[in-house]
Amino acid sequence: MRSLVHDPTHCVLCPRRCGGDRTKAAGRCRMPEAPVVARAALHHWEEPPLSGTRGAGTVFFSGCSLGCVFCQNDSISQQDFGKEISVSRLQEIFHELIAAGAHNIDLVNPTHYAQVVAEALEEPLPVPVVWNSGGYDRVETLRALEGKIQIYLPDFKYPDAQGAKDYAGAADYPETAKAAIQEMVRQTGPYQMDENGILQQGVILRHLLLPGRLAQAKEVMDWAAETFPPHTILFSLMSQYTPWGRAAEIPPLDRRLRKSEIRAAVAYLENLSLDGFSQGVEAAQAEYIPAFDLTGVERAAPNP
């Protein structure tokens, strides 16, 4: 494991490598050096081996270095809602979630807070830690986290440079994400479940099916099947897309998925040698988007 070298006045943690001064919240992610968190709570809508029976212990970080136009968490990823806390408070949150029964600590959108994650996890936790990102991660940053993260949950959003440029302003996304995902798999090896079917180690590769992009979804699935041997990773095909934020003004993202698109994508996945999961037509529901209201972020007041 390499140590994480980070200059807060010239941040290069993410693939943007913008060189922003995080002491002034001046980077592409718009976030300060200290963690800004919008919600910390048990979450029951992750993949089954993550949510289990008690829920994943999700910690939602604010800000984002990718900035997809259709982000369903845009109130925190692009509008920056959240509360700045200390690293010690973040560590307390981890243990509060574990005490509440969390199967894991699920770090949502942690890419621009890799330095915080490294510090907060100096002492190992008794449950797996999940790196839940958009797949736009630097290999060098991931290598510096090796041993601290047991489960990687990246989304491979765009296999095509044009789609990545149009929807996230990141034409380098396809090759960057491929390299990052391969590094994640190198670190964890084949996925491992416990006796109750709860994931302890490994990679779940997500892909959010988008309107009008069935061909690109198939390309992502093909890449996963061709790149990794059978039973190495889990693949999660998500159909929960709804027009959100700026996407409501950008065809074809301005519509919901057609049932035919979902059926075709699911059928394609079922014909490949990929273990995993898929969502049906019922998935486009508001309940998949949690309430970002600082739940679990602030320290509870002591009993009188």
C-alpha positions as CSV (number, residue, x, y, z in Angstrom):
1,M,0.0,0.0,0.0
2,R,1.3,3.4,-0.9
3,S,0.8,6.4,1.3
4,L,-1.7,9.0,0.1
5,V,0.2,12.1,-0.9
6,H,-2.1,15.1,-0.9
7,D,-1.5,18.8,-1.0
8,P,-4.7,20.6,0.1
9,T,-3.7,23.8,-1.6
10,H,-3.2,21.9,-4.9
11,C,-5.6,19.0,-5.0
12,V,-5.1,16.2,-7.6
13,L,-7.1,13.4,-5.9
14,C,-9.6,12.9,-8.7
15,P,-9.0,12.5,-12.4
16,R,-9.8,16.2,-13.0
17,R,-6.5,17.0,-11.3
18,C,-7.7,20.6,-11.1
19,G,-5.1,21.8,-8.6
20,G,-7.7,23.6,-6.7
21,D,-7.1,25.0,-3.2
22,R,-9.2,22.9,-0.9
23,T,-8.5,25.1,2.0
24,K,-10.6,27.7,0.2
25,A,-13.1,25.2,-1.3
26,A,-11.8,26.2,-4.7
27,G,-11.5,22.9,-6.5
28,R,-13.7,21.4,-9.2
29,C,-15.6,19.5,-6.5
30,R,-16.3,22.9,-4.7
31,M,-15.6,21.2,-1.3
32,P,-13.3,22.2,1.5
33,E,-10.6,19.9,2.9
34,A,-12.8,18.8,5.8
35,P,-15.6,16.4,5.0
36,V,-19.1,17.7,4.2
37,V,-21.8,15.2,4.8
38,A,-25.5,15.3,4.0
39,R,-26.8,12.1,5.5
40,A,-25.6,9.1,7.5
41,A,-28.1,6.3,8.1
42,L,-29.0,2.7,7.5
43,H,-30.1,2.3,3.8
44,H,-32.1,-0.7,2.6
45,W,-32.0,0.1,-1.2
46,E,-28.5,-1.0,-2.1
47,E,-27.8,-4.4,-3.8
48,P,-29.1,-7.3,-1.6
49,P,-25.6,-8.5,-0.4
50,L,-24.9,-4.9,0.8
51,S,-28.3,-4.0,2.4
52,G,-28.9,-7.5,3.8
53,T,-31.5,-7.5,6.5
54,R,-30.2,-4.6,8.6
55,G,-29.1,-2.1,6.0
56,A,-25.9,-0.6,4.7
57,G,-24.4,2.2,6.8
58,T,-24.4,4.9,4.2
59,V,-22.5,8.1,4.5
60,F,-23.4,10.6,1.8
61,F,-20.6,13.1,1.0
62,S,-21.5,16.4,-0.6
63,G,-20.0,17.9,-3.7
64,C,-18.8,15.9,-6.8
65,S,-15.9,16.1,-9.2
66,L,-17.8,14.4,-12.1
67,G,-21.1,16.3,-12.2
68,C,-23.5,14.2,-14.4
69,V,-26.4,16.2,-15.7
70,F,-28.9,13.6,-14.6
71,C,-27.6,13.0,-11.0
72,Q,-30.5,12.0,-8.8
73,N,-28.5,13.2,-5.8
74,D,-28.0,16.7,-7.3
75,S,-29.1,18.5,-4.2
76,I,-25.9,17.4,-2.5
77,S,-23.6,16.5,-5.5
78,Q,-24.2,19.8,-7.4
79,Q,-26.1,22.1,-5.1
80,D,-23.7,21.2,-2.3
81,F,-26.2,20.8,0.6
82,G,-24.5,19.3,3.6
83,K,-22.7,20.1,6.9
84,E,-18.9,20.3,7.4
85,I,-17.7,18.0,10.2
86,S,-14.4,16.9,11.6
87,V,-12.7,13.6,10.8
88,S,-13.2,12.5,14.4
89,R,-16.9,13.1,14.0
90,L,-16.9,11.1,10.9
91,Q,-15.2,8.2,12.8
92,E,-17.9,8.5,15.4
93,I,-20.6,8.3,12.7
94,F,-19.0,5.0,11.5
95,H,-19.3,3.5,14.9
96,E,-22.8,4.8,15.5
97,L,-24.0,3.1,12.2
98,I,-22.2,-0.1,13.2
99,A,-23.9,0.0,16.6
100,A,-27.2,0.4,14.8
101,G,-26.6,-2.9,13.0
102,A,-25.0,-1.8,9.7
103,H,-23.6,-4.6,7.6
104,N,-21.0,-2.3,6.3
105,I,-19.9,1.4,6.1
106,D,-21.0,2.6,2.6
107,L,-19.1,5.7,1.6
108,V,-21.2,7.4,-1.1
109,N,-19.4,9.6,-3.6
110,P,-16.1,9.6,-1.7
111,T,-13.7,10.3,-4.6
112,H,-12.9,13.9,-3.7
113,Y,-12.5,12.9,0.0
114,A,-9.9,10.1,-0.4
115,Q,-7.6,11.9,2.0
116,V,-10.4,12.0,4.7
117,V,-11.2,8.4,4.1
118,A,-7.6,7.4,4.6
119,E,-7.4,9.3,7.8
120,A,-10.7,8.1,9.2
121,L,-9.8,4.5,8.5
122,E,-6.4,4.5,10.2
123,E,-8.0,2.0,12.7
124,P,-9.7,-0.9,10.9
125,L,-13.5,-1.2,11.4
126,P,-15.2,-4.5,12.3
127,V,-17.4,-4.4,9.2
128,P,-16.4,-4.0,5.5
129,V,-16.0,-0.5,4.1
130,V,-17.6,0.2,0.7
131,W,-16.2,2.7,-1.8
132,N,-19.4,3.8,-3.6
133,S,-18.3,6.0,-6.5
134,G,-19.1,7.0,-10.0
135,G,-16.2,5.1,-11.3
136,Y,-14.3,8.3,-12.1
137,D,-11.3,7.6,-9.8
138,R,-7.5,7.9,-10.2
139,V,-5.7,4.6,-10.0
140,E,-2.9,6.3,-8.0
141,T,-5.4,7.4,-5.4
142,L,-7.1,4.0,-5.2
143,R,-3.7,2.3,-4.7
144,A,-3.0,4.6,-1.7
145,L,-6.3,3.2,-0.1
146,E,-5.4,-0.4,-0.6
147,G,-6.2,-2.4,2.5
148,K,-8.6,0.1,3.9
149,I,-11.4,-0.6,1.4
150,Q,-12.9,-4.2,1.3
151,I,-15.7,-3.6,-1.2
152,Y,-15.7,-1.3,-4.3
153,L,-19.1,-0.2,-5.8
154,P,-18.3,1.8,-8.9
155,D,-20.7,2.8,-11.6
156,F,-19.4,2.4,-15.2
157,K,-21.6,5.2,-16.6
158,Y,-20.2,5.8,-20.1
159,P,-18.3,3.5,-22.4
160,D,-18.2,6.2,-25.0
161,A,-16.2,9.4,-24.9
162,Q,-18.9,11.4,-26.6
163,G,-21.6,10.5,-24.0
164,A,-19.1,11.2,-21.2
165,K,-18.4,14.6,-22.7
166,D,-22.0,15.5,-23.3
167,Y,-23.4,14.4,-20.0
168,A,-20.4,15.0,-17.6
169,G,-17.8,17.1,-19.4
170,A,-15.4,14.2,-19.0
171,A,-14.3,12.8,-22.4
172,D,-11.6,10.8,-20.6
173,Y,-14.2,8.9,-18.5
174,P,-14.3,5.6,-20.4
175,E,-10.6,4.8,-20.2
176,T,-10.3,6.3,-16.7
177,A,-13.1,4.2,-15.3
178,K,-11.9,1.0,-17.0
179,A,-8.4,1.5,-15.4
180,A,-10.0,2.3,-12.0
181,I,-12.3,-0.7,-12.0
182,Q,-9.5,-3.0,-13.0
183,E,-7.4,-1.7,-10.1
184,M,-10.4,-2.2,-7.7
185,V,-10.7,-5.8,-8.8
186,R,-6.9,-6.3,-8.4
187,Q,-7.2,-5.1,-4.8
188,T,-10.1,-7.2,-3.7
189,G,-9.9,-10.3,-5.9
190,P,-13.0,-12.4,-6.6
191,Y,-16.1,-11.4,-4.5
192,Q,-16.7,-13.2,-1.2
193,M,-19.9,-13.6,0.7
194,D,-20.4,-14.7,4.3
195,E,-22.7,-17.6,5.3
196,N,-25.7,-15.2,5.3
197,G,-25.1,-13.9,1.7
198,I,-23.6,-10.6,2.9
199,L,-20.7,-9.3,0.8
200,Q,-17.4,-9.2,2.7
201,Q,-15.0,-8.4,-0.1
202,G,-15.1,-7.8,-3.9
203,V,-16.4,-5.5,-6.6
204,I,-20.0,-4.8,-7.6
205,L,-20.0,-3.0,-11.0
206,R,-23.0,-0.9,-11.5
207,H,-24.5,0.5,-14.7
208,L,-27.4,2.9,-14.8
209,L,-29.5,2.3,-17.9
210,L,-30.2,5.6,-19.6
211,P,-33.0,6.4,-22.1
212,G,-31.8,5.9,-25.7
213,R,-28.6,4.3,-24.6
214,L,-29.3,0.6,-24.8
215,A,-26.4,0.0,-27.1
216,Q,-24.0,1.6,-24.6
217,A,-25.4,-0.5,-21.8
218,K,-24.7,-3.6,-23.8
219,E,-21.2,-2.3,-24.4
220,V,-20.6,-1.9,-20.7
221,M,-21.9,-5.5,-20.0
222,D,-19.7,-6.9,-22.8
223,W,-16.6,-5.2,-21.4
224,A,-17.3,-6.6,-18.0
225,A,-17.8,-10.1,-19.3
226,E,-14.8,-10.0,-21.5
227,T,-12.4,-8.4,-18.9
228,F,-13.1,-10.4,-15.8
229,P,-13.3,-14.2,-15.5
230,P,-16.6,-15.7,-14.4
231,H,-17.5,-15.3,-10.7
232,T,-14.9,-12.5,-10.2
233,I,-17.3,-9.5,-10.0
234,L,-21.0,-8.9,-9.4
235,F,-22.8,-6.8,-12.0
236,S,-25.7,-4.6,-11.1
237,L,-28.0,-3.3,-13.9
238,M,-30.0,-0.4,-12.6
239,S,-33.3,0.7,-14.2
240,Q,-34.2,3.4,-11.6
241,Y,-33.6,6.4,-13.9
242,T,-36.0,9.3,-13.8
243,P,-35.4,12.7,-15.5
244,W,-33.8,14.8,-12.8
245,G,-32.2,18.3,-12.6
246,R,-30.8,19.5,-15.9
247,A,-31.7,16.2,-17.6
248,A,-35.3,17.2,-17.9
249,E,-34.2,19.6,-20.6
250,I,-31.9,17.3,-22.6
251,P,-33.4,14.7,-25.0
252,P,-33.4,11.7,-24.7
253,L,-32.7,12.0,-21.0
254,D,-35.9,14.0,-20.6
255,R,-38.0,10.9,-20.5
256,R,-38.3,7.7,-18.4
257,L,-37.0,4.4,-19.6
258,R,-39.3,2.4,-21.9
259,K,-40.3,-1.0,-20.7
260,S,-38.8,-2.4,-23.9
261,E,-35.4,-0.9,-23.1
262,I,-35.4,-2.4,-19.6
263,R,-36.5,-5.8,-20.9
264,A,-33.9,-5.8,-23.6
265,A,-31.1,-4.8,-21.2
266,V,-32.1,-7.4,-18.6
267,A,-32.3,-10.2,-21.3
268,Y,-28.8,-9.2,-22.5
269,L,-27.4,-9.4,-19.0
270,E,-29.0,-12.8,-18.4
271,N,-27.2,-14.2,-21.6
272,L,-23.8,-13.2,-20.3
273,S,-21.5,-15.0,-17.8
274,L,-22.0,-12.3,-15.2
275,D,-23.2,-12.9,-11.7
276,G,-25.3,-10.1,-10.4
277,F,-28.6,-8.3,-10.2
278,S,-31.1,-6.3,-12.3
279,Q,-34.0,-4.0,-11.5
280,G,-37.4,-4.2,-13.1
281,V,-39.7,-1.6,-14.5
282,E,-40.9,-0.8,-10.9
283,A,-37.5,0.6,-9.9
284,A,-38.1,4.2,-11.0
285,Q,-39.4,5.3,-7.6
286,A,-38.7,8.2,-5.4
287,E,-37.9,5.9,-2.5
288,Y,-34.5,5.1,-4.1
289,I,-33.5,8.7,-3.4
290,P,-33.0,9.2,0.3
291,A,-33.9,12.4,2.2
292,F,-30.9,14.6,2.5
293,D,-31.7,16.3,5.7
294,L,-28.5,15.9,7.9
295,T,-29.9,12.7,9.4
296,G,-27.2,11.2,11.5
297,V,-24.7,13.9,10.8
298,E,-24.8,16.0,13.9
299,R,-23.9,14.6,17.3
300,A,-27.0,13.6,19.2
301,A,-27.7,15.8,22.2
302,P,-27.0,14.1,25.6
303,N,-29.9,12.8,27.6
304,P,-30.9,15.3,30.4
